[in-house]
Amino acid sequence: MAANRRNGMASPAHGLEDILSPAAPHPRTSLPNVATIVTTVAALYFGREVFLPIAIALLLTFALAPLVSALKRAGIPRIAAVIVSVLGAFAALALFSFIVATQVSELAQNIPVYQANILTKVRSLKETGVGGGIIARLSKVVERVGQEIDRQETPPPAAAPEKPREPVPVEIVSRERPLEVLQNIVGPLISPLGSAGLIIVVVIFMLLEREDLRDRFIRLVGYGDLHRTTEALQDAGKRVGRYLLMQLVVNIVYAVPIAAGLWILGIPNALLWGLLALGLRFVPYIGPAIGMLLPLFLALAVAPGWSLVLWTAALFVVMELITGNVVEPWLYGSRTGLSSLAIIVAAIFWTWLWGPLGLVLSTPLTVCLVVLGRHVPQFEFLDVLFGNEPVLEPHARLYQRLLAGDPDEATDHAEEMLEEKYLVEFYDKVAIPALLLGEQDRARGVMGDQQRRQVAESALVMVANLDDSAHEEAEEEDAPPAAEEEPDDKDPSREDETELPDGTDLSVLCTGGRGELDDAAAAMLAQVLEVQGTTVSKAGFADMEPANIRRLELETIDTVVVGFLNRDSIKHARFLVRRLKRAKAALRVGIVFWSQAANEDKEEAEKLARDINADFVAHGMVDAVVGALSNEPPIALKLVAKRRMRRQRATSRKASAAST
């Protein structure tokens, strides 16, 4: 059975490999002060005439950079590749704008035609109410309030007025000059055309001077680590550009069926609504909803019944489900990298800051900020605020749940990891480090007795909740391997793995050393030993008191394992080893000084074991299991040096007295 035991350090999947790998704790993320935030927001708001074209140019630069690189690899000179890419992109945008403007003008001319259908539906809604309908009641209330306001504002009656004179009709004849007519036509177009020209120029220069801009940015924020910063910027540029291009492809795949479906249903200006859906879908969640409202309103106005409205809503819902669950994962396999709340907040912020264009640009701009925060330490707070990655390491997150007294969520967190990892690995890399955080807080004096007991009780409840997972793992271990499976020694990825021994026919007592948190760690070790088929008993730190040790039933126990989260408990560990071996001479006693480090010095552990007279000293879950299930004979109890000297002196005195 031991040959078929799963290795506790195996990695059946690599999805959580980086999360579960031991790493140094994150330094505290520094947040900008209030003055910096207010100054930045004020500059973006009042300088939107300058920053908005630059933001659009920056996004277009990210989107066009892969195209320029592809044209350069095809042999086209850099300047020609940049000009062709930029002119092609702006030609597509100009065509998009022209079609939208034409469709909007046509829609405005046809609005009076839909008035009759709208009035018909309003009357039907009024007739469905009781006692005149809800709409009628609201209309009466509004009318009554208006009459009251008019009554208060009516001036008192004055003397009989004179008979008013009949108004004389006046006809105003416009005598505009041709230059004024031209100015009225061209004037409103100057600002958007100027902004478009400015954006084109900025995009061209950004694409031409991309390497120089990158070097200047590195000099500002990452000169101390050129290699790391360069790789980060290249990765960021590729990710943002790929996201923008893939999002454009997704939006086109979404908009084309929308436009075709609306045209089949008979919705006027179907091309306009398809283009609107294409642009607004850059804003996830709320963008498709906004793009659906106007076609629904138009469906309400076009047909006298309600079936067209339902068909239109069904079209949008079905396309959104297909696009979100099939097309997006197929094309780029993930979402935007933003949390759901961050997307909504970003849409509100950028819309308030820059209007409708800010709404369309909100998600791409926020994605750029999050990517920047993931690679540049100065902007790490942006990733923490808006990213969808966990901001706490797994063990810190688990400790926070235990500290809050929420073992249910802690169990959910553990079960999610157990889908990819083994129980011994979860305890070794996540649960024990979480308890070590609690021990650090206790040692610093920031955790009271009640909080310490609450953390320990929550951890014990979590361990009890994981009994089913432990039994399933044990049954899976006991099942014979399939005939077609290759042995583990043929897998090169498992060459350095330590196989956990079989614990059948062995009896182990697991106990805490000095506190409730030690008892929780001992319960985790006991559960792992049970998975290995061991007969396990559990005791608490109170049972290790001098008056209670001899009351322990050690007759059937082969090994006692005592765990300490506090590494400064060597003297207490030596005392417990001596007491336990005196209680039963043939007892193996192991001490575990829990540590988050992946590998401790084996020679140091052996030296410490000899110093405290223990059969083994371990620092992690795997070493503790291997030591507890070892078949080596117990080490005999050694006399303390001072006591040995006293006995030698007593023996010498007795010898001298006998000789005299």
C-alpha positions as CSV (number, residue, x, y, z in Angstrom):
1,M,0.0,0.0,0.0
2,A,2.9,2.3,0.7
3,A,4.0,2.1,-2.9
4,N,0.7,3.4,-4.0
5,R,0.5,6.3,-1.5
6,R,0.2,9.7,-3.1
7,N,3.0,12.0,-2.6
8,G,2.0,15.0,-0.5
9,M,4.1,17.3,-2.6
10,A,2.8,16.3,-5.9
11,S,1.2,18.8,-8.3
12,P,-1.6,17.2,-10.3
13,A,-2.5,20.6,-11.9
14,H,-0.6,23.8,-12.2
15,G,-3.4,26.3,-11.8
16,L,-2.6,27.1,-8.2
17,E,1.1,26.3,-8.4
18,D,2.2,29.9,-8.0
19,I,-0.3,30.7,-5.4
20,L,0.6,27.7,-3.2
21,S,4.4,28.0,-3.7
22,P,6.1,29.5,-0.7
23,A,6.9,33.1,-1.1
24,A,8.0,36.0,1.0
25,P,5.1,38.1,2.4
26,H,4.0,41.0,0.3
27,P,5.2,44.4,1.5
28,R,2.5,46.8,2.4
29,T,1.1,48.6,-0.6
30,S,1.6,52.4,-0.3
31,L,-1.4,54.4,-1.3
32,P,-1.2,57.9,-2.7
33,N,-2.3,60.7,-0.4
34,V,-5.5,62.6,-0.8
35,A,-3.8,65.7,-2.2
36,T,-2.3,63.6,-5.0
37,I,-5.6,62.0,-5.9
38,V,-7.5,65.3,-5.9
39,T,-4.8,67.0,-8.0
40,T,-4.8,64.1,-10.5
41,V,-8.6,64.0,-10.9
42,A,-8.8,67.8,-11.2
43,A,-6.2,67.8,-13.9
44,L,-8.0,65.1,-15.8
45,Y,-11.3,66.9,-15.5
46,F,-10.3,70.4,-16.3
47,G,-7.7,69.3,-18.9
48,R,-10.0,66.9,-20.7
49,E,-9.6,68.8,-23.9
50,V,-5.9,67.8,-23.8
51,F,-6.0,64.4,-22.0
52,L,-8.9,62.8,-23.8
53,P,-7.2,62.9,-27.3
54,I,-4.0,61.6,-25.6
55,A,-5.9,58.8,-24.0
56,I,-7.5,57.8,-27.3
57,A,-4.1,58.0,-29.0
58,L,-2.5,55.8,-26.3
59,L,-5.2,53.1,-26.7
60,L,-4.9,53.2,-30.5
61,T,-1.2,52.9,-30.2
62,F,-1.5,49.8,-28.1
63,A,-4.0,48.3,-30.5
64,L,-2.0,49.2,-33.7
65,A,1.4,48.2,-32.3
66,P,1.0,44.5,-33.2
67,L,-0.2,45.4,-36.7
68,V,2.8,47.6,-37.2
69,S,5.2,44.9,-36.0
70,A,3.5,42.4,-38.4
71,L,4.0,44.7,-41.3
72,K,7.6,45.3,-40.4
73,R,8.2,41.5,-40.3
74,A,6.7,41.4,-43.8
75,G,9.4,43.7,-45.1
76,I,7.5,47.0,-45.1
77,P,9.6,50.0,-43.8
78,R,8.7,51.3,-40.4
79,I,7.4,54.7,-41.5
80,A,5.2,53.1,-44.2
81,A,3.9,50.5,-41.8
82,V,2.9,53.2,-39.3
83,I,1.2,55.4,-41.8
84,V,-0.7,52.5,-43.4
85,S,-1.9,51.2,-40.0
86,V,-2.9,54.6,-38.7
87,L,-4.7,55.7,-41.9
88,G,-6.5,52.4,-42.2
89,A,-7.7,52.6,-38.6
90,F,-8.9,56.1,-38.9
91,A,-10.6,55.4,-42.2
92,A,-12.5,52.6,-40.5
93,L,-13.5,55.0,-37.7
94,A,-14.5,57.7,-40.2
95,L,-16.7,55.2,-42.0
96,F,-18.2,54.1,-38.7
97,S,-19.0,57.7,-37.7
98,F,-20.5,58.5,-41.1
99,I,-22.8,55.5,-41.0
100,V,-23.9,56.3,-37.5
101,A,-24.6,60.0,-38.4
102,T,-26.6,58.9,-41.5
103,Q,-28.6,56.4,-39.5
104,V,-29.4,58.9,-36.7
105,S,-30.5,61.5,-39.2
106,E,-32.9,59.0,-40.9
107,L,-34.2,57.9,-37.5
108,A,-34.9,61.5,-36.5
109,Q,-37.0,62.0,-39.6
110,N,-39.1,58.9,-39.0
111,I,-39.9,59.5,-35.3
112,P,-43.3,61.2,-35.9
113,V,-44.4,58.1,-37.8
114,Y,-44.1,56.0,-34.7
115,Q,-46.2,58.4,-32.5
116,A,-49.5,56.6,-33.2
117,N,-48.2,53.2,-32.0
118,I,-46.7,54.7,-28.9
119,L,-50.1,56.4,-28.0
120,T,-51.9,53.1,-28.6
121,K,-49.7,51.3,-26.1
122,V,-50.0,54.1,-23.6
123,R,-53.8,53.8,-23.8
124,S,-53.7,50.0,-23.4
125,L,-51.6,50.4,-20.3
126,K,-54.1,52.9,-18.9
127,E,-57.0,50.5,-19.5
128,T,-55.2,47.6,-17.7
129,G,-55.3,49.5,-14.4
130,V,-58.2,49.4,-11.8
131,G,-60.3,52.5,-11.4
132,G,-58.8,54.5,-14.2
133,G,-55.3,52.8,-14.1
134,I,-52.1,53.7,-12.4
135,I,-51.0,56.0,-15.2
136,A,-54.3,57.9,-14.9
137,R,-53.9,58.3,-11.2
138,L,-50.4,59.6,-11.5
139,S,-51.6,62.0,-14.2
140,K,-54.3,63.3,-11.9
141,V,-51.8,63.8,-9.1
142,V,-49.5,65.7,-11.3
143,E,-52.3,67.8,-12.7
144,R,-53.6,68.6,-9.2
145,V,-50.2,69.7,-8.1
146,G,-49.8,71.9,-11.1
147,Q,-53.2,73.5,-10.5
148,E,-52.2,74.2,-6.9
149,I,-48.9,75.9,-8.0
150,D,-50.8,78.0,-10.6
151,R,-53.3,79.0,-8.0
152,Q,-50.6,80.2,-5.6
153,E,-48.8,82.1,-8.4
154,T,-52.0,83.8,-9.8
155,P,-51.8,87.5,-9.1
156,P,-54.9,89.2,-7.4
157,P,-57.5,90.7,-9.7
158,A,-56.9,94.2,-10.8
159,A,-59.1,96.9,-12.3
160,A,-60.8,96.1,-15.6
161,P,-58.1,96.1,-18.2
162,E,-58.4,98.1,-21.4
163,K,-59.3,96.3,-24.5
164,P,-56.0,94.8,-25.8
165,R,-54.8,95.8,-29.2
166,E,-54.7,93.2,-31.9
167,P,-51.2,92.0,-32.6
168,V,-49.6,93.1,-35.7
169,P,-48.0,90.1,-37.7
170,V,-44.3,90.5,-38.2
171,E,-42.4,88.5,-40.7
172,I,-38.6,88.1,-40.2
173,V,-36.6,87.7,-43.3
174,S,-33.2,86.1,-43.0
175,R,-30.6,87.9,-45.1
176,E,-27.5,85.7,-44.3
177,R,-24.5,86.1,-46.4
178,P,-22.9,83.1,-48.1
179,L,-19.9,83.3,-45.8
180,E,-22.1,83.2,-42.7
181,V,-23.9,80.1,-44.1
182,L,-20.6,78.4,-44.7
183,Q,-19.5,79.4,-41.2
184,N,-22.6,77.9,-39.6
185,I,-22.0,74.6,-41.5
186,V,-18.3,74.3,-41.0
187,G,-18.0,75.8,-37.5
188,P,-19.4,72.8,-35.5
189,L,-17.1,70.5,-37.5
190,I,-13.9,72.3,-36.7
191,S,-13.5,71.0,-33.1
192,P,-14.0,67.3,-33.9
193,L,-11.9,67.5,-37.0
194,G,-9.1,69.2,-35.2
195,S,-9.2,66.6,-32.4
196,A,-9.2,63.8,-35.0
197,G,-6.2,65.4,-36.7
198,L,-4.4,65.8,-33.4
199,I,-5.1,62.1,-32.5
200,I,-3.7,61.0,-35.8
201,V,-0.5,62.9,-35.4
202,V,0.0,61.7,-31.8
203,V,-0.6,58.1,-32.7
204,I,1.9,58.3,-35.6
205,F,4.6,59.8,-33.3
206,M,3.9,57.3,-30.5
207,L,4.3,54.4,-32.9
208,L,7.4,55.9,-34.4
209,E,9.0,56.7,-31.1
210,R,7.7,53.7,-29.2
211,E,11.1,52.5,-28.1
212,D,12.2,56.0,-27.0
213,L,9.1,56.5,-25.0
214,R,9.6,53.1,-23.4
215,D,13.2,54.0,-22.4
216,R,12.1,57.3,-20.9
217,F,9.4,55.5,-18.9
218,I,12.0,52.9,-17.6
219,R,14.3,55.8,-16.6
220,L,11.5,57.3,-14.5
221,V,10.1,54.3,-12.7
222,G,12.4,51.2,-13.2
223,Y,16.0,52.2,-13.7
224,G,17.1,50.2,-10.8
225,D,16.1,46.9,-12.4
226,L,16.3,47.3,-16.2
227,H,15.9,43.6,-17.1
228,R,12.7,43.2,-15.0
229,T,11.2,46.5,-16.0
230,T,11.9,45.9,-19.7
231,E,10.2,42.5,-19.7
232,A,7.3,43.9,-17.7
233,L,6.7,46.7,-20.2
234,Q,6.9,44.3,-23.2
235,D,4.5,41.9,-21.5
236,A,2.1,44.8,-20.6
237,G,2.2,46.2,-24.1
238,K,1.4,42.8,-25.6
239,R,-1.3,42.0,-23.2
240,V,-3.1,45.4,-23.6
241,G,-2.8,45.3,-27.4
242,R,-4.0,41.7,-27.6
243,Y,-6.9,42.5,-25.3
244,L,-8.0,45.5,-27.4
245,L,-7.8,43.7,-30.6
246,M,-9.6,40.6,-29.3
247,Q,-12.2,42.7,-27.7
248,L,-12.8,44.4,-31.0
249,V,-13.2,41.0,-32.7
250,V,-15.6,39.9,-30.0
251,N,-17.7,43.0,-30.4
252,I,-17.9,42.6,-34.1
253,V,-18.9,38.9,-33.7
254,Y,-21.6,40.2,-31.3
255,A,-22.8,43.2,-33.3
256,V,-23.1,41.5,-36.7
257,P,-25.8,39.0,-35.6
258,I,-27.5,41.7,-33.7
259,A,-27.8,43.9,-36.7
260,A,-28.9,41.0,-38.9
261,G,-31.5,39.9,-36.4
262,L,-32.9,43.3,-36.0
263,W,-33.2,43.7,-39.7
264,I,-35.0,40.3,-40.0
265,L,-37.4,41.4,-37.2
266,G,-38.1,44.6,-39.1
267,I,-36.6,47.1,-36.6
268,P,-35.7,50.3,-38.5
269,N,-32.1,51.4,-38.7
270,A,-30.8,48.0,-37.8
271,L,-27.3,48.9,-38.9
272,L,-27.2,51.8,-36.4
273,W,-28.1,49.6,-33.5
274,G,-25.5,47.0,-34.5
275,L,-22.8,49.7,-34.6
276,L,-24.0,51.1,-31.3
277,A,-23.8,47.6,-29.8
278,L,-20.3,47.2,-31.1
279,G,-19.1,50.4,-29.5
280,L,-21.0,50.1,-26.2
281,R,-19.8,46.5,-25.6
282,F,-16.4,47.8,-24.7
283,V,-18.2,48.5,-21.4
284,P,-19.0,45.1,-19.9
285,Y,-22.2,44.5,-18.0
286,I,-23.8,47.9,-18.5
287,G,-22.7,48.5,-22.1
288,P,-24.9,45.7,-23.7
289,A,-27.8,46.9,-21.5
290,I,-27.5,50.4,-22.7
291,G,-27.2,49.3,-26.4
292,M,-30.4,47.2,-25.9
293,L,-32.6,50.0,-24.6
294,L,-33.1,52.1,-27.8
295,P,-33.9,49.1,-30.0
296,L,-36.4,47.9,-27.4
297,F,-38.0,51.4,-27.4
298,L,-38.1,51.4,-31.2
299,A,-39.7,47.9,-31.2
300,L,-42.3,49.3,-28.9
301,A,-43.0,52.1,-31.3
302,V,-42.9,50.2,-34.6
303,A,-45.5,47.5,-34.0
304,P,-48.9,47.8,-32.2
305,G,-48.4,44.5,-30.3
306,W,-45.9,43.3,-27.8
307,S,-44.4,40.3,-29.6
308,L,-41.7,42.4,-31.4
309,V,-40.5,43.8,-28.1
310,L,-40.1,40.2,-26.7
311,W,-38.3,39.0,-29.8
312,T,-35.9,41.9,-29.7
313,A,-35.1,41.3,-26.0
314,A,-34.6,37.6,-26.6
315,L,-32.2,38.4,-29.4
316,F,-30.0,40.5,-27.2
317,V,-30.1,38.1,-24.3
318,V,-29.2,35.0,-26.4
319,M,-26.3,36.8,-28.2
320,E,-25.0,38.1,-24.9
321,L,-25.0,34.5,-23.4
322,I,-23.3,33.0,-26.5
323,T,-20.7,35.8,-26.7
324,G,-19.9,35.8,-23.0
325,N,-19.8,32.0,-22.5
326,V,-18.5,30.7,-25.9
327,V,-16.9,33.4,-28.1
328,E,-14.9,35.2,-25.4
329,P,-13.3,32.1,-23.8
330,W,-12.6,30.7,-27.3
331,L,-10.8,33.8,-28.5
332,Y,-8.8,35.0,-25.5
333,G,-9.8,32.6,-22.7
334,S,-10.4,35.2,-20.0
335,R,-12.2,38.3,-19.0
336,T,-10.8,41.8,-18.7
337,G,-8.8,41.1,-15.5
338,L,-11.0,43.6,-13.6
339,S,-13.4,42.9,-10.7
340,S,-17.1,43.3,-11.5
341,L,-17.4,46.3,-9.1
342,A,-14.3,47.9,-10.6
343,I,-15.9,47.8,-14.0
344,I,-19.0,49.6,-12.8
345,V,-17.1,52.1,-10.8
346,A,-14.7,52.8,-13.7
347,A,-17.7,53.3,-16.0
348,I,-19.2,55.9,-13.7
349,F,-15.9,57.7,-13.0
350,W,-14.8,58.0,-16.7
351,T,-18.3,59.0,-17.8
352,W,-18.4,61.8,-15.2
353,L,-14.9,62.8,-16.2
354,W,-15.0,62.7,-20.0
355,G,-18.7,62.2,-20.9
356,P,-19.9,59.5,-23.4
357,L,-16.4,59.0,-24.8
358,G,-15.2,58.2,-21.3
359,L,-17.9,55.6,-21.0
360,V,-16.7,53.8,-24.1
361,L,-13.0,54.1,-23.1
362,S,-13.6,53.3,-19.4
363,T,-12.8,49.6,-19.5
364,P,-9.7,49.8,-21.9
365,L,-8.3,52.6,-19.8
366,T,-8.8,50.8,-16.5
367,V,-7.3,47.6,-18.0
368,C,-4.2,49.7,-18.9
369,L,-4.0,51.0,-15.4
370,V,-4.3,47.5,-13.8
371,V,-1.6,46.1,-16.1
372,L,0.6,49.1,-15.1
373,G,-0.1,48.4,-11.5
374,R,0.9,44.7,-11.8
375,H,4.3,45.5,-13.2
376,V,5.4,48.8,-11.8
377,P,5.7,48.9,-7.9
378,Q,4.8,52.6,-7.8
379,F,1.3,51.9,-9.2
380,E,0.6,48.6,-7.4
381,F,-2.3,50.2,-5.6
382,L,-4.2,50.3,-8.9
383,D,-4.0,46.5,-9.3
384,V,-5.1,46.1,-5.7
385,L,-8.1,48.4,-6.2
386,F,-9.3,47.3,-9.6
387,G,-7.8,43.9,-10.3
388,N,-9.7,40.6,-9.9
389,E,-6.7,38.6,-8.6
390,P,-6.6,37.7,-4.9
391,V,-4.8,40.5,-3.0
392,L,-4.1,38.3,0.0
393,E,-1.9,35.2,-0.1
394,P,-3.8,32.0,0.6
395,H,-2.5,31.6,4.1
396,A,-3.2,35.2,5.0
397,R,-6.7,34.9,3.6
398,L,-7.3,31.8,5.6
399,Y,-6.0,33.4,8.8
400,Q,-8.2,36.4,8.2
401,R,-11.3,34.1,8.1
402,L,-10.1,32.2,11.2
403,L,-9.5,35.5,13.0
404,A,-13.0,36.6,12.1
405,G,-14.5,33.4,13.5
406,D,-15.8,32.2,10.1
407,P,-14.9,28.5,9.8
408,D,-17.5,27.9,7.1
409,E,-15.8,30.3,4.6
410,A,-12.4,28.9,5.7
411,T,-13.7,25.4,4.8
412,D,-14.9,26.7,1.4
413,H,-11.5,28.2,0.8
414,A,-9.9,24.9,1.7
415,E,-12.2,22.8,-0.4
416,E,-11.4,25.0,-3.5
417,M,-7.7,24.2,-3.1
418,L,-8.3,20.6,-2.4
419,E,-9.7,20.2,-5.8
420,E,-6.2,20.8,-7.1
421,K,-4.0,19.9,-4.2
422,Y,-3.6,17.1,-1.6
423,L,-4.6,17.5,2.0
424,V,-1.0,17.3,3.3
425,E,0.1,20.1,0.8
426,F,-2.8,22.3,1.8
427,Y,-2.0,22.0,5.5
428,D,1.8,22.4,4.9
429,K,1.6,25.4,2.6
430,V,-1.6,27.2,3.7
431,A,-3.1,26.1,7.0
432,I,0.1,25.9,9.1
433,P,1.4,29.2,7.8
434,A,-2.0,30.7,8.8
435,L,-1.6,29.4,12.3
436,L,2.0,30.8,12.3
437,L,0.6,34.3,11.7
438,G,-1.7,33.8,14.7
439,E,1.3,32.8,16.8
440,Q,3.2,35.9,15.6
441,D,0.3,38.1,16.7
442,R,0.2,36.3,20.0
443,A,3.9,36.8,20.6
444,R,3.6,40.5,19.7
445,G,0.8,40.9,22.2
446,V,-1.8,42.1,19.7
447,M,-4.0,38.9,20.1
448,G,-5.9,38.4,23.3
449,D,-6.8,35.1,24.9
450,Q,-10.3,35.2,23.6
451,Q,-9.2,35.8,20.0
452,R,-6.6,33.1,20.3
453,R,-9.2,30.6,21.4
454,Q,-11.5,31.7,18.7
455,V,-8.8,31.2,16.0
456,A,-8.0,27.7,17.4
457,E,-11.7,26.7,17.6
458,S,-12.4,27.9,14.0
459,A,-9.4,25.9,12.8
460,L,-10.6,22.8,14.6
461,V,-14.0,23.2,13.1
462,M,-12.4,23.5,9.6
463,V,-10.4,20.4,10.2
464,A,-13.6,18.5,11.3
465,N,-15.4,19.8,8.2
466,L,-12.6,18.4,6.0
467,D,-13.1,14.9,7.3
468,D,-15.1,13.9,4.3
469,S,-12.3,15.1,2.0
470,A,-9.8,13.2,4.0
471,H,-11.9,10.0,3.8
472,E,-12.3,10.4,0.1
473,E,-8.5,10.8,-0.3
474,A,-7.9,7.8,1.9
475,E,-10.3,5.6,-0.2
476,E,-8.7,6.9,-3.4
477,E,-5.3,5.9,-2.0
478,D,-6.5,2.4,-1.1
479,A,-8.0,1.8,-4.6
480,P,-5.7,-0.3,-6.9
481,P,-4.2,1.6,-9.8
482,A,-5.5,1.1,-13.2
483,A,-3.7,-1.4,-15.4
484,E,-2.9,1.2,-18.1
485,E,-1.4,3.7,-15.7
486,E,2.4,4.0,-15.7
487,P,4.3,3.9,-12.4
488,D,5.2,7.2,-10.9
489,D,8.9,6.6,-11.3
490,K,8.5,7.1,-15.1
491,D,7.2,10.6,-14.6
492,P,10.2,13.0,-14.8
493,S,8.2,15.7,-12.9
494,R,8.1,13.4,-9.8
495,E,11.7,12.6,-9.5
496,D,12.3,14.8,-6.5
497,E,9.1,14.0,-4.6
498,T,9.0,12.3,-1.2
499,E,6.6,9.4,-0.9
500,L,4.6,9.3,2.3
501,P,5.0,6.0,4.1
502,D,2.1,3.6,4.9
503,G,0.8,4.0,8.4
504,T,-1.1,0.7,8.8
505,D,-0.5,-1.1,12.1
506,L,1.0,2.0,13.6
507,S,-0.5,4.0,16.5
508,V,0.4,7.7,16.9
509,L,-0.6,10.3,19.5
510,C,-0.6,13.9,18.2
511,T,-0.7,16.7,20.7
512,G,0.0,20.4,21.0
513,G,2.9,21.7,23.0
514,R,2.0,25.0,24.7
515,G,-1.3,26.4,23.6
516,E,-4.6,26.2,21.7
517,L,-3.0,27.0,18.4
518,D,-0.6,24.1,18.8
519,D,-3.5,21.8,19.4
520,A,-5.1,23.0,16.1
521,A,-1.8,22.2,14.2
522,A,-1.7,18.8,15.9
523,A,-5.3,18.1,14.7
524,M,-4.2,18.8,11.1
525,L,-1.2,16.4,11.5
526,A,-3.5,13.8,12.9
527,Q,-5.9,14.0,10.0
528,V,-3.0,13.6,7.5
529,L,-1.8,10.5,9.4
530,E,-5.3,9.1,9.3
531,V,-5.2,9.4,5.5
532,Q,-2.1,7.2,5.6
533,G,-4.0,4.5,7.4
534,T,-2.6,5.2,10.9
535,T,-4.5,4.7,14.1
536,V,-4.4,8.2,15.6
537,S,-5.1,9.6,19.0
538,K,-5.2,13.3,19.9
539,A,-4.4,15.1,23.1
540,G,-4.3,18.8,24.1
541,F,-1.5,20.9,25.5
542,A,-3.1,20.7,28.9
543,D,-2.5,16.9,28.9
544,M,1.2,17.6,28.6
545,E,1.3,19.2,32.1
546,P,3.7,17.4,34.5
547,A,0.7,16.2,36.6
548,N,-1.2,14.9,33.6
549,I,1.5,13.1,31.5
550,R,1.4,9.9,33.6
551,R,-2.4,9.8,33.1
552,L,-2.0,9.4,29.4
553,E,-2.8,5.9,28.0
554,L,0.5,5.1,26.2
555,E,0.4,1.3,26.3
556,T,-0.8,1.0,22.7
557,I,1.0,4.1,21.4
558,D,4.1,3.7,19.2
559,T,4.9,7.3,18.6
560,V,4.0,10.6,20.2
561,V,4.4,13.8,18.1
562,V,4.4,17.2,19.9
563,G,4.1,20.3,17.9
564,F,5.2,23.9,18.7
565,L,4.4,27.0,16.6
566,N,6.8,29.0,18.8
567,R,10.4,28.2,17.8
568,D,11.7,29.3,21.2
569,S,10.2,26.3,23.0
570,I,13.3,24.1,22.9
571,K,13.6,23.9,26.7
572,H,9.9,22.9,27.0
573,A,10.3,20.4,24.3
574,R,13.3,18.8,26.0
575,F,11.3,18.6,29.2
576,L,8.3,16.9,27.5
577,V,10.6,14.3,25.7
578,R,12.1,13.4,29.0
579,R,8.8,13.1,30.8
580,L,7.2,11.0,28.0
581,K,10.2,8.6,27.7
582,R,10.1,8.1,31.5
583,A,6.4,7.2,31.2
584,K,7.2,4.6,28.6
585,A,10.7,3.6,27.7
586,A,9.9,2.0,24.3
587,L,8.1,5.1,23.1
588,R,9.2,7.1,20.1
589,V,8.9,10.9,20.7
590,G,9.1,13.4,17.9
591,I,9.0,17.2,18.1
592,V,7.7,19.5,15.3
593,F,8.8,23.1,15.3
594,W,6.4,24.3,12.6
595,S,7.9,26.6,10.0
596,Q,6.7,28.2,6.7
597,A,10.1,27.6,5.1
598,A,10.0,24.9,2.4
599,N,13.3,23.2,3.4
600,E,15.0,23.3,6.8
601,D,18.6,22.2,7.4
602,K,18.5,18.4,7.9
603,E,21.8,18.4,9.8
604,E,20.5,21.1,12.1
605,A,17.3,19.2,12.8
606,E,19.3,16.0,13.6
607,K,21.6,18.0,15.9
608,L,18.6,19.5,17.7
609,A,17.0,16.0,18.0
610,R,20.2,14.7,19.7
611,D,20.2,17.8,22.0
612,I,16.7,17.3,23.3
613,N,16.9,13.5,23.2
614,A,14.0,13.2,20.6
615,D,13.7,10.5,18.1
616,F,13.2,13.1,15.3
617,V,12.7,16.8,14.9
618,A,10.6,18.1,11.9
619,H,9.7,21.5,10.6
620,G,7.0,20.7,8.1
621,M,4.0,18.5,7.6
622,V,5.8,16.0,5.3
623,D,8.8,15.6,7.5
624,A,6.5,15.2,10.5
625,V,4.5,12.4,8.8
626,V,7.7,10.6,7.7
627,G,9.2,10.8,11.2
628,A,6.0,9.7,12.9
629,L,5.6,6.6,10.6
630,S,9.2,5.6,10.7
631,N,10.0,2.0,11.9
632,E,13.3,3.0,13.5
633,P,13.7,1.9,17.1
634,P,13.3,4.5,19.9
635,I,16.3,6.3,21.3
636,A,17.1,5.5,24.9
637,L,16.7,8.3,27.4
638,K,20.0,9.9,28.2
639,L,20.9,11.3,31.6
640,V,21.3,15.0,32.0
641,A,25.0,16.0,32.3
642,K,24.6,17.6,35.8
643,R,22.7,14.6,37.1
644,R,25.3,12.3,35.6
645,M,28.0,14.2,37.4
646,R,26.1,14.1,40.7
647,R,25.7,10.3,40.4
648,Q,29.4,9.9,39.6
649,R,30.3,12.0,42.7
650,A,27.9,9.9,44.9
651,T,29.4,6.7,43.5
652,S,32.9,7.9,44.3
653,R,31.9,8.9,47.8
654,K,30.4,5.5,48.4
655,A,33.5,3.8,47.1
656,S,35.8,5.9,49.3
657,A,33.6,5.2,52.4
658,A,33.7,1.4,51.7
659,S,37.5,1.5,51.4
660,T,37.9,3.2,54.7
